[in-house]
Amino acid sequence: MSDQLTFYTNPMSRGRIARWMLEETGQPYETKVIDYGPDMKSADYLAINPMGKVPALAHGDVVVTECAAICAYLADAFPDAGLAPPPADPLRGPYYRWLFFAAGPLEAATTNKAFGFSISDEQQGMAGYGDLARVLAVLEAALTDRDYIVGDRFSAADLYIGSHLGWGMQFGTIEKSPTFERYHKNLGARDAARRANDIDNALMPEHPHPSANA
């Protein structure tokens, strides 16, 4: 398989998460910015991601979409970067748990709040996350007095969780707490996080605010 990494993104999208992950790997990659509107729904791009959304990652002939999947894939594709516990490590299970806790319950609960959806007590058993308060309480308890969500080192799970906490606190879907703010601030100080942010910020003036979901 070719080693070429091609990253399809827009600076006003969840692609910022994948950009950070790519920078953490230390691998070279090509960026293709896809504008919202006709470009993102074009036949050429739909052949890459039929959802017509960004981000997407091509690694040779392999195409990966969905931010959590991109993070998990890159961590495994480039193990020397140390972005996931090795497969035989007992921490591998907790790593998967928290990575997909953020991709599932955390994102669903915060999205519903942003859209003004209210889950009744009777509906909580049907919702995969129960309610937002429960999700955030569980996550805060897991991060209390800890620098990282799993073990004693940074992983792709931290990157994904930290990104969602940052956006949620910025836009009001997640209530700020000392634990969340400390955790997010520490992660944001990483060199790769700063590089990724600078790259996407430099692209923003050329690419307007999205008119469709990303």
C-alpha positions as CSV (number, residue, x, y, z in Angstrom):
1,M,0.0,0.0,0.0
2,S,1.2,3.5,-0.8
3,D,2.3,5.6,2.2
4,Q,0.6,8.7,0.7
5,L,-1.8,10.4,3.2
6,T,-4.4,12.7,1.6
7,F,-6.5,14.7,4.0
8,Y,-9.9,16.2,2.8
9,T,-11.1,18.9,5.2
10,N,-12.5,22.4,5.7
11,P,-11.1,24.6,8.5
12,M,-14.7,25.2,9.8
13,S,-15.4,21.6,10.5
14,R,-14.6,18.6,12.6
15,G,-11.6,18.2,10.3
16,R,-9.7,20.1,12.9
17,I,-9.8,17.0,15.1
18,A,-8.3,14.9,12.3
19,R,-5.7,17.6,11.5
20,W,-4.5,17.5,15.1
21,M,-4.2,13.8,15.0
22,L,-2.3,13.9,11.7
23,E,0.1,16.4,13.3
24,E,0.6,14.1,16.3
25,T,1.7,11.2,14.0
26,G,4.5,13.3,12.6
27,Q,3.8,11.9,9.1
28,P,3.8,14.1,6.0
29,Y,0.3,14.5,4.4
30,E,-1.4,16.4,1.6
31,T,-4.3,18.7,2.4
32,K,-7.2,19.2,0.1
33,V,-9.6,21.8,1.3
34,I,-13.2,21.1,0.2
35,D,-15.5,24.1,0.2
36,Y,-19.1,23.8,1.4
37,G,-21.8,23.6,-1.2
38,P,-21.4,22.2,-4.7
39,D,-17.7,21.1,-4.1
40,M,-18.6,19.0,-1.1
41,K,-21.5,17.4,-2.9
42,S,-19.7,16.9,-6.2
43,A,-19.4,13.5,-7.8
44,D,-15.7,13.5,-7.4
45,Y,-15.9,14.1,-3.6
46,L,-18.9,11.8,-3.1
47,A,-16.8,9.0,-4.6
48,I,-14.5,9.5,-1.6
49,N,-17.2,10.1,1.1
50,P,-20.7,9.4,0.0
51,M,-22.0,11.4,2.9
52,G,-20.7,14.5,1.3
53,K,-19.0,15.7,4.5
54,V,-15.5,16.3,5.8
55,P,-13.1,15.1,7.1
56,A,-12.0,12.1,5.1
57,L,-8.6,10.5,4.9
58,A,-7.1,8.5,2.1
59,H,-4.0,6.4,3.0
60,G,-3.0,4.9,-0.3
61,D,-6.1,3.0,-1.5
62,V,-7.7,3.0,2.0
63,V,-10.3,5.6,2.7
64,V,-11.4,6.4,6.3
65,T,-14.2,8.8,7.3
66,E,-15.7,9.8,10.7
67,C,-13.3,11.5,13.1
68,A,-13.1,8.8,15.7
69,A,-12.3,6.2,13.0
70,I,-9.7,8.5,11.5
71,C,-8.1,8.9,15.0
72,A,-8.2,5.2,15.7
73,Y,-6.8,4.3,12.3
74,L,-3.9,6.7,12.4
75,A,-2.9,5.6,15.9
76,D,-2.7,2.0,14.7
77,A,-1.1,2.8,11.3
78,F,1.7,4.7,12.9
79,P,2.3,2.9,16.3
80,D,5.7,4.6,16.8
81,A,3.9,7.8,17.6
82,G,2.6,6.2,20.7
83,L,-1.0,7.4,20.3
84,A,-2.7,4.3,21.5
85,P,-1.9,1.5,23.9
86,P,-0.5,-1.6,22.1
87,P,-3.1,-4.3,21.3
88,A,-1.9,-6.6,24.0
89,D,-1.8,-3.8,26.7
90,P,-4.6,-4.1,29.3
91,L,-5.2,-0.3,28.7
92,R,-6.4,-1.0,25.2
93,G,-9.9,-1.8,26.4
94,P,-10.3,1.4,28.4
95,Y,-8.8,3.4,25.5
96,Y,-11.5,2.1,23.1
97,R,-14.1,2.7,25.8
98,W,-13.4,6.4,26.2
99,L,-12.7,7.1,22.6
100,F,-16.1,5.8,21.6
101,F,-17.8,7.2,24.7
102,A,-16.9,10.6,23.2
103,A,-17.9,9.6,19.7
104,G,-21.2,8.2,20.9
105,P,-22.8,9.4,24.1
106,L,-20.9,12.7,24.5
107,E,-21.4,13.9,20.9
108,A,-25.0,12.8,20.7
109,A,-25.9,14.4,24.0
110,T,-24.2,17.7,23.2
111,T,-25.7,17.8,19.7
112,N,-29.2,17.3,21.0
113,K,-28.7,20.1,23.5
114,A,-27.4,22.4,20.7
115,F,-30.5,21.6,18.6
116,G,-32.8,22.1,21.6
117,F,-34.0,18.5,21.9
118,S,-35.2,17.5,25.3
119,I,-35.1,13.9,26.4
120,S,-37.9,13.0,28.9
121,D,-37.3,10.7,31.8
122,E,-39.2,8.0,30.0
123,Q,-37.1,8.4,26.9
124,Q,-33.7,8.1,28.7
125,G,-33.7,4.4,28.5
126,M,-34.0,4.6,24.7
127,A,-31.2,7.1,24.3
128,G,-27.8,5.6,24.2
129,Y,-26.5,8.4,26.4
130,G,-29.3,8.6,29.0
131,D,-29.0,12.3,29.5
132,L,-26.3,15.0,29.1
133,A,-25.9,15.5,32.9
134,R,-25.1,11.8,33.3
135,V,-22.6,11.8,30.5
136,L,-20.8,14.8,31.8
137,A,-20.8,13.5,35.4
138,V,-19.3,10.2,34.3
139,L,-16.6,12.0,32.2
140,E,-15.7,14.5,34.9
141,A,-15.3,11.7,37.4
142,A,-13.0,9.9,35.1
143,L,-10.8,13.0,34.6
144,T,-10.7,14.2,38.1
145,D,-7.1,14.5,39.3
146,R,-5.9,12.9,36.0
147,D,-3.9,14.4,33.2
148,Y,-5.0,11.7,30.7
149,I,-8.1,9.6,30.3
150,V,-6.2,6.3,30.1
151,G,-3.0,5.5,32.0
152,D,-0.3,8.1,32.4
153,R,0.2,9.2,28.8
154,F,-1.6,11.0,26.0
155,S,-3.6,9.0,23.5
156,A,-6.0,9.5,20.6
157,A,-8.8,9.2,23.1
158,D,-7.5,12.4,24.9
159,L,-7.3,14.2,21.6
160,Y,-10.9,13.3,20.7
161,I,-12.4,14.0,24.1
162,G,-10.4,17.2,24.6
163,S,-11.6,18.5,21.2
164,H,-15.2,17.9,22.1
165,L,-14.9,19.5,25.5
166,G,-13.2,22.5,24.0
167,W,-16.0,23.1,21.4
168,G,-18.7,22.3,23.9
169,M,-17.5,24.8,26.5
170,Q,-16.9,27.4,23.8
171,F,-20.4,27.2,22.3
172,G,-22.3,26.5,25.5
173,T,-23.3,22.9,25.1
174,I,-21.0,21.7,27.9
175,E,-21.0,23.6,31.2
176,K,-17.5,24.7,32.2
177,S,-15.9,23.0,35.2
178,P,-12.4,23.3,36.7
179,T,-11.7,19.7,35.7
180,F,-12.7,20.1,32.1
181,E,-10.9,23.5,31.7
182,R,-7.7,22.1,33.2
183,Y,-7.8,19.0,31.0
184,H,-8.5,20.9,27.8
185,K,-5.9,23.6,28.5
186,N,-3.2,21.0,29.1
187,L,-4.0,19.2,25.9
188,G,-4.2,22.4,23.9
189,A,-0.6,23.2,24.9
190,R,0.8,20.3,23.0
191,D,3.0,21.3,20.0
192,A,0.9,19.3,17.6
193,A,-2.3,20.9,18.8
194,R,-0.8,24.4,18.3
195,R,0.5,23.5,14.8
196,A,-2.8,22.1,13.7
197,N,-4.7,25.1,15.0
198,D,-2.3,27.5,13.3
199,I,-2.7,25.7,10.0
200,D,-6.5,25.7,10.1
201,N,-6.7,29.3,11.3
202,A,-4.6,30.4,8.3
203,L,-7.0,28.7,6.0
204,M,-10.1,30.2,7.5
205,P,-10.1,33.6,5.7
206,E,-10.3,31.9,2.3
207,H,-13.1,29.5,3.2
208,P,-16.4,30.9,4.6
209,H,-18.5,29.6,7.4
210,P,-20.3,26.3,6.5
211,S,-23.7,26.4,5.0
212,A,-24.1,22.7,5.6
213,N,-23.2,20.2,8.3
214,A,-19.7,18.9,8.4
